[in-house]
Amino acid sequence: MVEWTDFERATIQDIFSKMDYETVGPAALSRCLVVYPWTQRYFGNFGNLYNAAAIMGNPLVAKHGTIILHGLDRGVKNMDNLKDTYAELSVLHSEKLHVDPDNFKLISDCLTIVVASRMGKAFTGEVQAALQKFLAVVVSSLGRQYH
């Protein structure tokens, strides 16, 4: 079980409470699909993903990016029980969708970059450490079916 400091809990809750899911989620997923084009193979039914402009303007990418953030919000509300919180999603992504668990790390890195760009100077090293710890635990929980 992961131990969370009061600062980490407060920081994660603060970041997500101020986050515009409909902007940040699509930006993070779009960035992931552009920077790591091999991740596009999981979104073959999303239509035109041929270039950055198409990806960033794709409404299905935007919708799924928002869904990802709402999924992370479930973790924010259940920080002491992330494995159980994500057990069903883990099975879905591993057994049905066959998503490479490394992709969860890629999207979390892209989300960190987008959050940093939105927060500016408020995104201190301590804030980044708290966010990346949270995302690493979520990634581990989602990828656990593969091990």
DSSP file with accessible surface (Angstrom, degrees, kcal/mol):
  #  RESIDUE AA STRUCTURE BP1 BP2  ACC     N-H-->O    O-->H-N    N-H-->O    O-->H-N    TCO  KAPPA ALPHA  PHI   PSI    X-CA   Y-CA   Z-CA
    1    1 A M              0   0  179      0, 0.0     2,-0.3     0, 0.0    79,-0.1   0.000 360.0 360.0 360.0 140.6    0.0    0.0    0.0
    2    2 A V        -     0   0   48     77,-0.2     2,-0.5    78,-0.0     0, 0.0  -0.621 360.0-138.9 -83.8 138.0    1.2    3.5   -0.9
    3    3 A E        -     0   0  143     -2,-0.3     2,-0.5     0, 0.0    77,-0.0  -0.851  17.5-161.2 -96.7 128.8    1.7    6.0    1.9
    4    4 A W        -     0   0   18     -2,-0.5     2,-0.1     4,-0.0    76,-0.0  -0.933   9.7-138.6-111.3 132.2    0.6    9.5    1.0
    5    5 A T     >  -     0   0   73     -2,-0.5     4,-2.5     1,-0.1     5,-0.2  -0.420  28.7-110.5 -78.0 163.7    1.7   12.6    2.9
    6    6 A D  H  > S+     0   0  138      1,-0.2     4,-2.6     2,-0.2     5,-0.2   0.900 121.2  53.2 -60.0 -39.0   -0.8   15.3    3.7
    7    7 A F  H  > S+     0   0  105      2,-0.2     4,-2.8     1,-0.2    -1,-0.2   0.924 108.7  48.5 -62.3 -45.1    1.0   17.6    1.2
    8    8 A E  H  > S+     0   0   31      2,-0.2     4,-2.7     1,-0.2     5,-0.3   0.937 113.2  47.1 -62.4 -46.9    0.7   14.9   -1.6
    9    9 A R  H  X S+     0   0   65     -4,-2.5     4,-2.5     1,-0.2     5,-0.2   0.945 115.2  45.2 -58.3 -50.1   -3.0   14.4   -0.9
   10   10 A A  H  X S+     0   0   57     -4,-2.6     4,-2.5    -5,-0.2    -2,-0.2   0.901 113.8  50.0 -63.3 -39.7   -3.7   18.1   -0.8
   11   11 A T  H  X S+     0   0   14     -4,-2.8     4,-2.9    -5,-0.2     5,-0.2   0.936 111.9  46.2 -65.7 -47.6   -1.7   18.7   -4.0
   12   12 A I  H  X S+     0   0    0     -4,-2.7     4,-2.4     2,-0.2     5,-0.2   0.938 114.9  47.3 -61.7 -46.0   -3.3   16.0   -6.0
   13   13 A Q  H  X S+     0   0   93     -4,-2.5     4,-2.3    -5,-0.3    -1,-0.2   0.914 113.1  49.5 -63.0 -38.9   -6.8   17.0   -4.9
   14   14 A D  H  X S+     0   0   66     -4,-2.5     4,-1.5    -5,-0.2    -2,-0.2   0.929 109.9  50.2 -65.8 -46.1   -6.0   20.7   -5.7
   15   15 A I  H  X S+     0   0   10     -4,-2.9     4,-0.6     1,-0.2     3,-0.3   0.950 116.1  41.5 -57.5 -49.3   -4.6   19.9   -9.1
   16   16 A F  H  < S+     0   0    5     -4,-2.4     3,-0.5     1,-0.2    -1,-0.2   0.837 109.8  57.6 -73.3 -29.3   -7.7   17.9  -10.1
   17   17 A S  H  < S+     0   0   91     -4,-2.3    -1,-0.2    -5,-0.2    -2,-0.2   0.814 114.1  39.4 -69.7 -26.2  -10.2   20.3   -8.5
   18   18 A K  H  < S+     0   0  151     -4,-1.5     2,-0.2    -3,-0.3    -1,-0.2   0.472  93.3 111.2 -98.8  -3.9   -8.9   23.1  -10.7
   19   19 A M     <  -     0   0   25     -4,-0.6     2,-1.1    -3,-0.5     3,-0.1  -0.521  64.0-139.3 -80.2 135.6   -8.4   21.1  -13.8
   20   20 A D    >>  -     0   0   80     -2,-0.2     4,-3.0     1,-0.2     3,-1.7  -0.807  18.5-167.3 -89.2  97.8  -10.6   21.7  -16.9
   21   21 A Y  H 3> S+     0   0   19     -2,-1.1     4,-1.5     1,-0.3    -1,-0.2   0.833  82.2  58.5 -58.4 -35.8  -11.0   18.1  -17.9
   22   22 A E  H 34 S+     0   0  116      1,-0.2    -1,-0.3     3,-0.2    44,-0.1   0.613 118.0  31.6 -74.4 -10.7  -12.5   19.0  -21.3
   23   23 A T  H <> S+     0   0   58     -3,-1.7     4,-1.8     3,-0.1    -2,-0.2   0.774 122.2  43.4-105.9 -49.4   -9.3   20.9  -22.2
   24   24 A V  H  X S+     0   0    6     -4,-3.0     4,-2.7     2,-0.2     5,-0.2   0.911 111.4  53.2 -69.9 -43.3   -6.5   19.1  -20.4
   25   25 A G  H  X S+     0   0    2     -4,-1.5     4,-2.6    -5,-0.4     5,-0.3   0.959 112.3  43.0 -59.3 -53.7   -7.6   15.5  -21.2
   26   26 A P  H  > S+     0   0   17      0, 0.0     4,-2.7     0, 0.0     5,-0.2   0.898 114.3  52.3 -60.1 -37.3   -7.8   16.1  -25.0
   27   27 A A  H  X S+     0   0   31     -4,-1.8     4,-2.3     2,-0.2    -2,-0.2   0.917 111.5  46.5 -65.1 -41.3   -4.5   18.0  -25.0
   28   28 A A  H  X S+     0   0    4     -4,-2.7     4,-2.2     2,-0.2    -1,-0.2   0.937 115.8  43.5 -67.7 -45.9   -2.8   15.2  -23.1
   29   29 A L  H  X S+     0   0    6     -4,-2.6     4,-2.5    -5,-0.2     5,-0.2   0.922 113.7  51.4 -68.0 -40.8   -4.1   12.4  -25.3
   30   30 A S  H  X S+     0   0    9     -4,-2.7     4,-2.0    -5,-0.3     5,-0.2   0.935 110.1  49.9 -58.9 -45.1   -3.5   14.4  -28.5
   31   31 A R  H  X S+     0   0  104     -4,-2.3     4,-3.1    -5,-0.2     5,-0.4   0.925 110.2  50.7 -59.8 -43.0    0.1   15.0  -27.4
   32   32 A C  H  X S+     0   0    5     -4,-2.2     4,-2.5     1,-0.2     7,-0.3   0.931 111.1  47.5 -62.0 -44.7    0.6   11.3  -26.7
   33   33 A L  H  < S+     0   0    0     -4,-2.5     7,-0.2     2,-0.2    -1,-0.2   0.816 117.5  43.0 -68.8 -29.9   -0.7   10.3  -30.1
   34   34 A V  H  < S+     0   0   57     -4,-2.0    -2,-0.2    -5,-0.2    -1,-0.2   0.921 119.9  39.6 -79.3 -48.4    1.4   12.9  -31.9
   35   35 A V  H  < S+     0   0   75     -4,-3.1    -2,-0.2     1,-0.3    -3,-0.2   0.869 128.2  32.8 -72.4 -36.0    4.7   12.3  -29.9
   36   36 A Y  S >< S+     0   0   55     -4,-2.5     3,-2.4    -5,-0.4     4,-0.3  -0.705  71.8 177.3-120.4  75.8    4.3    8.5  -29.8
   37   37 A P  G >  S+     0   0   66      0, 0.0     3,-1.8     0, 0.0     4,-0.2   0.753  72.3  70.6 -59.1 -24.8    2.6    7.7  -33.1
   38   38 A W  G >  S+     0   0  135      1,-0.3     3,-1.2     2,-0.2     4,-0.1   0.743  86.2  68.9 -65.1 -18.0    2.6    3.9  -32.4
   39   39 A T  G X  S+     0   0    4     -3,-2.4     3,-1.5    -7,-0.3    -1,-0.3   0.702  80.2  78.7 -71.9 -15.0    0.0    4.5  -29.7
   40   40 A Q  G X  S+     0   0   50     -3,-1.8     3,-2.6    -4,-0.3    -1,-0.2   0.748  71.1  81.1 -63.4 -22.4   -2.5    5.3  -32.5
   41   41 A R  G X  S+     0   0  145     -3,-1.2     3,-0.6     1,-0.3    -1,-0.3   0.741  86.6  57.4 -60.3 -20.7   -2.9    1.6  -33.2
   42   42 A Y  G <  S+     0   0   58     -3,-1.5    -1,-0.3     1,-0.2     3,-0.2   0.524 105.0  52.3 -84.8  -4.6   -5.4    1.4  -30.3
   43   43 A F  G X   +     0   0   29     -3,-2.6     3,-2.2    -4,-0.1    -1,-0.2  -0.111  62.9 133.1-123.7  35.6   -7.6    4.1  -31.8
   44   44 A G  G X  S+     0   0   67     -3,-0.6     3,-0.7     1,-0.3    -1,-0.1   0.761  72.5  56.5 -59.8 -26.5   -8.1    2.8  -35.3
   45   45 A N  G 3  S+     0   0  131      1,-0.2    -1,-0.3    -3,-0.2     3,-0.1   0.369  85.2  84.8 -89.4  10.1  -11.9    3.4  -35.1
   46   46 A F  G <  S-     0   0   28     -3,-2.2    14,-0.3     1,-0.3     2,-0.2   0.405  88.2-138.9 -91.5   2.2  -11.3    7.1  -34.4
   47   47 A G    <   +     0   0   53     -3,-0.7     2,-0.5    -4,-0.1    -1,-0.3  -0.538  66.7  30.4  82.6-140.9  -10.9    8.1  -38.1
   48   48 A N        +     0   0   80     -2,-0.2     3,-0.1     1,-0.1    10,-0.1  -0.392  54.0 146.0 -68.5 110.7   -8.3   10.6  -39.3
   49   49 A L        +     0   0   13     -2,-0.5    -1,-0.1     1,-0.1     6,-0.1  -0.112  31.0 123.4-126.9  32.6   -5.2   10.5  -37.2
   50   50 A Y  S    S+     0   0  196      1,-0.0     2,-0.3     2,-0.0    -1,-0.1   0.688  75.8   3.6 -75.5 -22.3   -2.8   11.2  -40.1
   51   51 A N  S  > S-     0   0   91      1,-0.1     4,-2.4    -3,-0.1     5,-0.2  -0.953  82.8 -90.5-154.1 174.6   -1.1   14.3  -38.7
   52   52 A A  H  > S+     0   0   40     -2,-0.3     4,-2.9     1,-0.2     5,-0.2   0.892 121.9  51.3 -60.1 -42.2   -1.0   16.5  -35.6
   53   53 A A  H  > S+     0   0   74      1,-0.2     4,-1.7     2,-0.2    -1,-0.2   0.911 111.2  48.1 -63.4 -41.3   -3.8   18.9  -36.8
   54   54 A A  H  4 S+     0   0   19      2,-0.2     4,-0.5     1,-0.2    -1,-0.2   0.908 113.7  47.4 -65.2 -41.7   -6.1   15.9  -37.5
   55   55 A I  H >< S+     0   0    2     -4,-2.4     3,-1.3     1,-0.2    -2,-0.2   0.951 112.6  47.9 -64.5 -48.2   -5.4   14.4  -34.1
   56   56 A M  H 3< S+     0   0  124     -4,-2.9    -1,-0.2     1,-0.3    -2,-0.2   0.785 116.3  44.6 -67.2 -24.2   -5.9   17.7  -32.2
   57   57 A G  T 3< S+     0   0   60     -4,-1.7    -1,-0.3    -5,-0.2    -2,-0.2   0.411  84.7 114.5 -97.9   3.3   -9.1   18.4  -34.1
   58   58 A N    <>  -     0   0   13     -3,-1.3     4,-2.2    -4,-0.5     3,-0.3  -0.617  54.6-155.6 -81.0 118.8  -10.5   14.8  -33.8
   59   59 A P  H  > S+     0   0  101      0, 0.0     4,-2.4     0, 0.0    -1,-0.2   0.806  93.3  55.4 -66.0 -27.0  -13.7   14.8  -31.6
   60   60 A L  H  > S+     0   0   75    -14,-0.3     4,-2.3     2,-0.2     5,-0.2   0.877 107.6  49.1 -73.2 -34.8  -13.2   11.2  -30.6
   61   61 A V  H  > S+     0   0    0     -3,-0.3     4,-2.7   -15,-0.2     5,-0.2   0.939 112.3  49.1 -64.8 -45.7   -9.7   11.9  -29.4
   62   62 A A  H  X S+     0   0   34     -4,-2.2     4,-2.0     1,-0.2    -2,-0.2   0.931 111.5  49.0 -59.8 -44.7  -11.1   14.8  -27.4
   63   63 A K  H  X S+     0   0  137     -4,-2.4     4,-2.2     1,-0.2    -1,-0.2   0.920 112.7  46.6 -62.7 -44.8  -13.8   12.7  -25.9
   64   64 A H  H  X S+     0   0   49     -4,-2.3     4,-2.5     2,-0.2    -1,-0.2   0.880 108.6  55.9 -69.4 -34.2  -11.5    9.9  -24.9
   65   65 A G  H  X S+     0   0    1     -4,-2.7     4,-1.8     2,-0.2    -1,-0.2   0.912 108.9  47.6 -61.0 -39.9   -9.0   12.3  -23.4
   66   66 A T  H  X S+     0   0   21     -4,-2.0     4,-2.2     1,-0.2    -2,-0.2   0.910 109.5  53.3 -67.0 -40.4  -11.8   13.7  -21.2
   67   67 A I  H  X S+     0   0   87     -4,-2.2     4,-2.2     1,-0.2    -2,-0.2   0.904 105.4  55.1 -60.6 -40.9  -12.8   10.1  -20.2
   68   68 A I  H  X S+     0   0   47     -4,-2.5     4,-2.2     1,-0.2    -1,-0.2   0.934 108.5  47.7 -59.3 -44.8   -9.2    9.4  -19.2
   69   69 A L  H  X S+     0   0    2     -4,-1.8     4,-2.3     1,-0.2    -1,-0.2   0.895 109.3  52.0 -67.5 -37.3   -9.3   12.4  -16.8
   70   70 A H  H  X S+     0   0   91     -4,-2.2     4,-1.3     1,-0.2    -1,-0.2   0.878 108.6  52.9 -65.3 -32.4  -12.6   11.4  -15.3
   71   71 A G  H  X S+     0   0   15     -4,-2.2     4,-1.0     1,-0.2     3,-0.3   0.908 108.6  48.9 -66.1 -40.1  -11.0    7.9  -14.8
   72   72 A L  H  X S+     0   0   18     -4,-2.2     4,-2.0     1,-0.2     3,-0.4   0.871 102.9  62.4 -66.3 -33.8   -8.1    9.6  -12.9
   73   73 A D  H  X S+     0   0   29     -4,-2.3     4,-1.9     1,-0.3    -1,-0.2   0.865  96.8  58.2 -60.2 -34.9  -10.6   11.5  -10.9
   74   74 A R  H  < S+     0   0  110     -4,-1.3     4,-0.5    -3,-0.3    -1,-0.3   0.890 106.3  49.4 -60.2 -38.3  -11.9    8.2   -9.5
   75   75 A G  H >< S+     0   0    0     -4,-1.0     3,-0.9    -3,-0.4    -2,-0.2   0.879 104.8  56.7 -68.2 -38.5   -8.4    7.6   -8.3
   76   76 A V  H >< S+     0   0   12     -4,-2.0     3,-0.7     1,-0.3    -1,-0.2   0.896 109.9  46.5 -59.4 -37.3   -8.1   11.0   -6.7
   77   77 A K  T 3< S+     0   0  146     -4,-1.9    -1,-0.3     1,-0.2    -2,-0.2   0.587 121.6  37.1 -80.7 -10.8  -11.2   10.1   -4.7
   78   78 A N  T X   +     0   0   73     -3,-0.9     3,-2.3    -4,-0.5    -1,-0.2  -0.259  67.5 146.8-134.5  46.9   -9.8    6.7   -3.8
   79   79 A M  G X  S+     0   0   10     -3,-0.7     3,-0.5     1,-0.3   -77,-0.2   0.754  73.8  54.1 -61.7 -23.6   -6.1    7.3   -3.2
   80   80 A D  G 3  S+     0   0   81      1,-0.2    -1,-0.3    -3,-0.1     3,-0.1   0.452 116.4  36.6 -89.7   0.3   -5.9    4.6   -0.5
   81   81 A N  G <>  +     0   0   75     -3,-2.3     4,-2.1    -6,-0.2    -1,-0.2  -0.254  67.0 140.9-145.9  50.9   -7.4    1.9   -2.7
   82   82 A L  H <>  +     0   0    7     -3,-0.5     4,-2.3     1,-0.2     5,-0.1   0.865  70.0  58.3 -69.0 -36.6   -6.1    2.5   -6.3
   83   83 A K  H  4 S+     0   0   97      1,-0.2     4,-0.4     2,-0.2    -1,-0.2   0.944 113.3  38.8 -60.0 -46.8   -5.6   -1.2   -7.1
   84   84 A D  H >4 S+     0   0  110      1,-0.2     3,-0.8     2,-0.2     4,-0.5   0.882 112.4  58.2 -70.1 -36.7   -9.3   -2.0   -6.5
   85   85 A T  H 3< S+     0   0   16     -4,-2.1     4,-0.3     1,-0.2    -1,-0.2   0.883 117.8  32.0 -59.0 -38.2  -10.4    1.2   -8.0
   86   86 A Y  T 3X S+     0   0    3     -4,-2.3     4,-2.7     1,-0.2    -1,-0.2   0.311  87.3 104.6-104.9   9.6   -8.8    0.3  -11.3
   87   87 A A  H <> S+     0   0   26     -3,-0.8     4,-2.1    -4,-0.4     5,-0.2   0.929  85.2  44.0 -58.4 -47.0   -9.1   -3.4  -11.3
   88   88 A E  H  > S+     0   0  170     -4,-0.5     4,-2.5     1,-0.2    -1,-0.2   0.920 115.1  48.1 -66.6 -43.1  -12.0   -3.5  -13.8
   89   89 A L  H  > S+     0   0   46     -4,-0.3     4,-2.7     2,-0.2     5,-0.2   0.872 109.1  55.4 -64.7 -35.1  -10.2   -1.0  -16.1
   90   90 A S  H  X S+     0   0    0     -4,-2.7     4,-2.3     2,-0.2     5,-0.3   0.941 109.6  45.2 -62.5 -46.5   -7.0   -3.0  -15.9
   91   91 A V  H  X>S+     0   0   51     -4,-2.1     4,-2.8    -5,-0.2     5,-0.9   0.932 113.1  51.4 -63.7 -44.5   -8.8   -6.1  -17.0
   92   92 A L  I  X>S+     0   0   63     -4,-2.5     5,-2.5     1,-0.2     4,-1.1   0.950 114.3  42.2 -57.6 -50.0  -10.5   -4.2  -19.9
   93   93 A H  I  <5S+     0   0   32     -4,-2.7     6,-3.3     3,-0.2    -1,-0.2   0.835 123.3  37.5 -71.3 -31.0   -7.3   -2.7  -21.2
   94   94 A S  I  <5S+     0   0   12     -4,-2.3    -2,-0.2    -5,-0.2    -3,-0.2   0.938 127.4  27.3 -86.1 -48.4   -5.2   -5.8  -20.8
   95   95 A E  I  <5S+     0   0  116     -4,-2.8    -3,-0.2    -5,-0.3    -2,-0.1   0.863 132.6  26.4 -88.8 -37.4   -7.6   -8.7  -21.8
   96   96 A K  I  <<S+     0   0  154     -4,-1.1    -3,-0.2    -5,-0.9    -4,-0.1   0.899 133.7  28.2 -92.3 -48.1  -10.1   -7.1  -24.2
   97   97 A L  S   <S-     0   0   82     -5,-2.5    -4,-0.2    -6,-0.2    -3,-0.2   0.640  88.1-143.2 -91.4 -16.1   -8.2   -4.1  -25.7
   98   98 A H        +     0   0  132     -6,-0.4     2,-0.4     1,-0.2    -4,-0.2   0.883  30.7 178.5  54.8  44.4   -4.7   -5.6  -25.4
   99   99 A V        -     0   0   14     -6,-3.3    -1,-0.2     1,-0.1    -2,-0.1  -0.640  34.3-117.1 -79.2 130.0   -3.1   -2.2  -24.6
  100  100 A D    >   -     0   0   56     -2,-0.4     3,-2.1     1,-0.2     4,-0.4  -0.513  20.6-135.9 -62.9 124.4    0.6   -2.3  -24.0
  101  101 A P  T >> S+     0   0   29      0, 0.0     3,-1.2     0, 0.0     4,-0.8   0.763  99.3  72.2 -61.8 -20.6    1.0   -1.2  -20.3
  102  102 A D  H 3> S+     0   0  109      1,-0.3     4,-1.6     2,-0.2     3,-0.4   0.794  85.7  67.9 -61.7 -25.8    3.9    1.1  -21.3
  103  103 A N  H <> S+     0   0   14     -3,-2.1     4,-2.4     1,-0.2    -1,-0.3   0.799  89.8  61.4 -66.5 -27.9    1.3    3.3  -23.0
  104  104 A F  H <> S+     0   0   20     -3,-1.2     4,-2.0    -4,-0.4    -1,-0.2   0.895 104.4  49.2 -64.6 -36.9   -0.1    4.3  -19.6
  105  105 A K  H  X S+     0   0   97     -4,-0.8     4,-2.4    -3,-0.4    -2,-0.2   0.907 109.3  52.7 -67.0 -40.0    3.3    5.7  -18.7
  106  106 A L  H  X S+     0   0   27     -4,-1.6     4,-2.2     2,-0.2    -2,-0.2   0.927 110.6  45.7 -63.0 -45.2    3.4    7.6  -21.9
  107  107 A I  H  X S+     0   0   29     -4,-2.4     4,-2.6     1,-0.2    -1,-0.2   0.894 111.3  53.2 -68.0 -34.4    0.0    9.2  -21.4
  108  108 A S  H  X S+     0   0    8     -4,-2.0     4,-2.3    -5,-0.2    -1,-0.2   0.904 108.6  50.0 -67.6 -36.4    0.9   10.1  -17.8
  109  109 A D  H  X S+     0   0   39     -4,-2.4     4,-2.0     2,-0.2    -2,-0.2   0.921 111.9  48.0 -64.5 -42.1    4.1   11.8  -19.0
  110  110 A C  H  X S+     0   0    2     -4,-2.2     4,-2.3     1,-0.2    -2,-0.2   0.899 110.2  52.0 -66.0 -38.8    2.0   13.8  -21.5
  111  111 A L  H  X S+     0   0    6     -4,-2.6     4,-3.0     1,-0.2     5,-0.3   0.921 107.0  53.4 -63.1 -41.5   -0.5   14.7  -18.9
  112  112 A T  H  X S+     0   0    9     -4,-2.3     4,-2.7     1,-0.2    -2,-0.2   0.917 109.1  49.0 -59.0 -42.9    2.3   16.0  -16.6
  113  113 A I  H  X S+     0   0   81     -4,-2.0     4,-2.4     2,-0.2    -1,-0.2   0.925 112.6  47.1 -63.7 -43.8    3.6   18.2  -19.4
  114  114 A V  H  X S+     0   0    3     -4,-2.3     4,-1.9     2,-0.2    -2,-0.2   0.933 113.0  48.4 -65.6 -44.4    0.1   19.6  -20.1
  115  115 A V  H  X S+     0   0    6     -4,-3.0     4,-2.6     1,-0.2     5,-0.2   0.931 111.2  51.3 -61.1 -44.1   -0.6   20.2  -16.4
  116  116 A A  H  X S+     0   0   29     -4,-2.7     4,-2.0    -5,-0.3     7,-0.2   0.917 108.7  50.9 -59.8 -42.2    2.8   21.9  -16.0
  117  117 A S  H  < S+     0   0   74     -4,-2.4    -1,-0.2     1,-0.2    -2,-0.2   0.859 113.6  45.2 -66.1 -32.4    2.1   24.2  -19.0
  118  118 A R  H  < S+     0   0  132     -4,-1.9    -2,-0.2    -5,-0.2    -1,-0.2   0.862 116.1  44.7 -76.9 -36.9   -1.2   25.2  -17.4
  119  119 A M  H >< S-     0   0   53     -4,-2.6     3,-1.7     1,-0.2    -2,-0.2   0.722  83.5-179.9 -83.1 -23.2    0.1   25.7  -13.9
  120  120 A G  G ><  +     0   0   43     -4,-2.0     3,-2.0     1,-0.3    -1,-0.2  -0.317  69.0   1.3  61.6-131.8    3.2   27.7  -14.9
  121  121 A K  G 3  S+     0   0  207      1,-0.3    -1,-0.3    -4,-0.1    -2,-0.1   0.708 125.0  69.3 -64.9 -21.3    5.3   28.8  -11.9
  122  122 A A  G <  S+     0   0   60     -3,-1.7     2,-1.9     1,-0.2    -1,-0.3   0.671  77.4  87.4 -70.6 -14.2    3.0   27.0   -9.5
  123  123 A F    <   +     0   0   28     -3,-2.0    -1,-0.2    -7,-0.2    -3,-0.1  -0.537  67.4 171.3 -86.2  75.2    4.2   23.7  -10.9
  124  124 A T     >  -     0   0   59     -2,-1.9     4,-2.8     1,-0.1     5,-0.2  -0.226  50.6 -98.4 -77.4 172.2    7.1   23.4   -8.5
  125  125 A G  H  > S+     0   0   50      1,-0.2     4,-2.6     2,-0.2     5,-0.2   0.884 125.7  52.2 -59.0 -38.6    9.3   20.4   -8.1
  126  126 A E  H  > S+     0   0  123      2,-0.2     4,-2.0     1,-0.2    -1,-0.2   0.895 110.0  47.7 -66.3 -40.0    7.3   19.3   -5.1
  127  127 A V  H  > S+     0   0   17      2,-0.2     4,-2.6     1,-0.2     5,-0.2   0.933 112.4  49.6 -65.7 -44.6    4.1   19.6   -7.0
  128  128 A Q  H  X S+     0   0   73     -4,-2.8     4,-3.2     1,-0.2     5,-0.3   0.918 109.0  52.6 -60.2 -43.4    5.5   17.6   -9.9
  129  129 A A  H  X S+     0   0   57     -4,-2.6     4,-2.2     1,-0.2    -1,-0.2   0.917 110.7  47.1 -59.9 -42.7    6.8   14.9   -7.5
  130  130 A A  H  X S+     0   0    1     -4,-2.0     4,-2.3     2,-0.2    -1,-0.2   0.936 114.7  46.2 -65.2 -45.6    3.3   14.6   -6.0
  131  131 A L  H  X S+     0   0    0     -4,-2.6     4,-2.9     1,-0.2     5,-0.2   0.938 114.1  47.4 -63.1 -46.1    1.6   14.4   -9.4
  132  132 A Q  H  X S+     0   0   65     -4,-3.2     4,-2.5     1,-0.2    -1,-0.2   0.863 109.9  53.0 -68.9 -31.3    4.1   11.9  -10.8
  133  133 A K  H  X S+     0   0   62     -4,-2.2     4,-2.2    -5,-0.3    -1,-0.2   0.953 111.5  46.6 -63.6 -47.6    3.9    9.7   -7.7
  134  134 A F  H  X S+     0   0    0     -4,-2.3     4,-2.3     1,-0.2    -2,-0.2   0.949 114.6  46.4 -58.9 -49.3    0.1    9.6   -8.1
  135  135 A L  H  X S+     0   0    5     -4,-2.9     4,-3.0     1,-0.2    -1,-0.2   0.888 110.0  54.0 -64.3 -36.8    0.3    8.9  -11.8
  136  136 A A  H  X S+     0   0   57     -4,-2.5     4,-2.5    -5,-0.2    -1,-0.2   0.901 109.3  48.1 -64.2 -39.5    2.9    6.2  -11.3
  137  137 A V  H  X S+     0   0   27     -4,-2.2     4,-2.3     2,-0.2    -2,-0.2   0.913 112.7  48.5 -68.4 -39.5    0.7    4.4   -8.7
  138  138 A V  H  X S+     0   0    4     -4,-2.3     4,-2.6     2,-0.2     5,-0.2   0.948 111.6  49.5 -63.0 -47.0   -2.2    4.6  -11.1
  139  139 A V  H  X S+     0   0   28     -4,-3.0     4,-2.4     1,-0.2    -2,-0.2   0.925 111.0  49.9 -58.0 -44.9   -0.1    3.3  -14.0
  140  140 A S  H  X S+     0   0   67     -4,-2.5     4,-0.6     1,-0.2    -1,-0.2   0.903 111.1  49.6 -61.2 -40.8    1.1    0.4  -11.8
  141  141 A S  H  < S+     0   0    2     -4,-2.3     3,-0.4     1,-0.2     4,-0.2   0.885 113.3  45.7 -66.3 -39.9   -2.5   -0.4  -10.9
  142  142 A L  H  < S+     0   0   21     -4,-2.6     3,-0.5     1,-0.2    -2,-0.2   0.849 115.8  45.8 -71.8 -35.0   -3.6   -0.4  -14.5
  143  143 A G  H >< S+     0   0    4     -4,-2.4     3,-1.7    -5,-0.2     4,-0.3   0.487  83.1  97.7 -87.9   0.9   -0.7   -2.5  -15.7
  144  144 A R  G >< S+     0   0   76     -4,-0.6     3,-1.1    -3,-0.4    -1,-0.2   0.754  71.0  66.8 -67.0 -22.9   -0.8   -5.1  -12.9
  145  145 A Q  G 3  S+     0   0   69     -3,-0.5    -1,-0.3     1,-0.2    -2,-0.1   0.707  95.6  59.5 -68.4 -18.8   -2.8   -7.6  -15.0
  146  146 A Y  G <         0   0   73     -3,-1.7    -1,-0.2    -4,-0.1    -2,-0.2   0.599 360.0 360.0 -84.4 -16.3    0.2   -8.0  -17.3
  147  147 A H    <         0   0  190     -3,-1.1    -3,-0.0    -4,-0.3     0, 0.0  -0.569 360.0 360.0 -95.9 360.0    2.6   -9.2  -14.7
